[in-house]
Amino acid sequence: MLLPLLLIYIADIHYLHKIVTQSRVPDNWVNYFTIAEWAQQNTEPQAVVACRKPVLFYLYSNRRTVLYKFTEDSALVLEDLKQNKVNYVVLDRLGYGSTARYLVPVVMKYKDEFSLVRKLENPPTWLLEFHPSD
């Protein structure tokens, strides 16, 4: 039963093992974890966060997390955020293309529905509050 889950997360496990054994966490991951820790201290306990690596973000934030919808249709991504009752989204530079491909266009197209809560530099990592219009 655990085998399917292991297969899904094997790439993440391998990557994290490599990070730990090299004794240096790359800045993009440091910022991701720092934003998660900040969210734990500064967001409401029932907050829902949409992000690229929800399991890892949850471990550092203790906030419910969801993976945003992987589609280039911004309206569908926005609707998915609403259906999941998302309060915050994370824009990261983890090295995966999905955030830039699927989530950033939504933020750009519907910018009135997002507001900056926290930003870290080098590389930039953002926590945005999502306040959808009905």
ZAKOLMI-419561 format. One line per 5 residues: number of its first residue (from 1); for each residue y negated, x negated, z negated of C-alpha. Coordinates in nm, 3 decimals. Layout:
NUM) Y X Z; ... .
% end
This chain:
1) 0.000 0.000 0.000; -0.237 -0.288 -0.071; -0.140 -0.468 0.248; -0.369 -0.258 0.474; -0.663 -0.326 0.243 .
6) -0.582 -0.694 0.235; -0.576 -0.702 0.614; -0.914 -0.530 0.631; -1.080 -0.776 0.392; -0.893 -1.095 0.482 .
11) -1.189 -1.237 0.677; -1.422 -1.175 0.381; -1.173 -1.326 0.137; -1.128 -1.632 0.356; -1.505 -1.676 0.395 .
16) -1.572 -1.636 0.022; -1.294 -1.882 -0.059; -1.457 -2.132 0.174; -1.793 -2.079 0.002; -1.645 -2.129 -0.344 .
21) -1.452 -2.441 -0.249; -1.756 -2.597 -0.086; -1.957 -2.546 -0.409; -2.263 -2.431 -0.216; -2.342 -2.069 -0.146 .
26) -2.554 -2.035 0.169; -2.909 -1.903 0.120; -2.838 -1.580 0.309; -2.561 -1.492 0.063; -2.770 -1.602 -0.237 .
31) -3.042 -1.359 -0.125; -2.789 -1.079 -0.071; -2.649 -1.122 -0.422; -2.999 -1.163 -0.571; -3.112 -0.833 -0.413 .
36) -2.798 -0.668 -0.555; -2.867 -0.803 -0.904; -3.227 -0.689 -0.878; -3.106 -0.342 -0.773; -2.888 -0.325 -1.083 .
41) -3.187 -0.390 -1.306; -3.448 -0.185 -1.117; -3.283 0.118 -0.959; -3.144 0.431 -1.113; -2.773 0.410 -1.207 .
46) -2.678 0.692 -0.970; -2.850 0.527 -0.670; -2.658 0.493 -0.344; -2.713 0.180 -0.135; -2.623 0.141 0.234 .
51) -2.546 -0.219 0.324; -2.332 -0.449 0.538; -2.094 -0.567 0.267; -2.069 -0.269 0.029; -1.785 -0.401 -0.188 .
56) -1.964 -0.728 -0.258; -2.298 -0.555 -0.313; -2.132 -0.317 -0.560; -1.985 -0.608 -0.757; -2.333 -0.751 -0.815 .
61) -2.531 -0.428 -0.846; -2.295 -0.179 -1.009; -2.443 0.081 -0.774; -2.252 0.311 -0.543; -2.251 0.158 -0.196 .
66) -2.170 0.276 0.155; -2.140 0.108 0.490; -2.386 0.245 0.743; -2.251 0.401 1.060; -2.176 0.156 1.342 .
71) -2.344 0.325 1.636; -2.647 0.243 1.846; -2.754 0.608 1.826; -3.029 0.584 1.564; -3.029 0.959 1.504 .
76) -2.659 0.947 1.411; -2.712 0.653 1.175; -3.003 0.835 1.011; -2.796 1.153 0.974; -2.512 0.950 0.821 .
81) -2.754 0.801 0.565; -2.867 1.152 0.475; -2.511 1.286 0.448; -2.416 0.998 0.219; -2.725 1.069 0.005 .
86) -2.842 0.710 0.044; -3.141 0.606 -0.166; -3.172 0.243 -0.053; -3.076 0.027 0.245; -3.037 -0.350 0.262 .
91) -3.151 -0.544 0.565; -2.981 -0.881 0.552; -2.921 -1.196 0.753; -2.557 -1.251 0.661; -2.470 -1.374 1.005 .
96) -2.305 -1.055 1.122; -2.479 -0.874 1.407; -2.427 -0.521 1.283; -2.735 -0.498 1.060; -2.966 -0.600 1.343 .
101) -2.775 -0.391 1.595; -2.729 -0.064 1.403; -2.954 -0.047 1.096; -3.275 -0.229 1.193; -3.340 0.002 1.493 .
106) -3.317 0.303 1.260; -3.571 0.153 1.021; -3.801 0.068 1.311; -3.771 0.411 1.476; -3.802 0.613 1.154 .
111) -4.031 0.376 0.962; -4.203 0.663 0.777; -3.872 0.736 0.602; -3.839 0.385 0.455; -4.054 0.186 0.218 .
116) -4.027 -0.174 0.107; -3.905 -0.218 -0.249; -3.815 -0.587 -0.258; -3.822 -0.877 -0.013; -3.681 -1.227 -0.047 .
121) -3.763 -1.514 0.188; -3.562 -1.786 0.363; -3.384 -1.607 0.511; -3.557 -1.272 0.476; -3.359 -1.006 0.293 .
126) -3.508 -0.663 0.228; -3.430 -0.373 -0.001; -3.587 -0.055 0.134; -3.607 0.284 -0.029; -3.491 0.568 0.193 .
131) -3.680 0.893 0.151; -3.572 1.120 0.435; -3.787 1.399 0.563; -3.604 1.728 0.594 .
% end
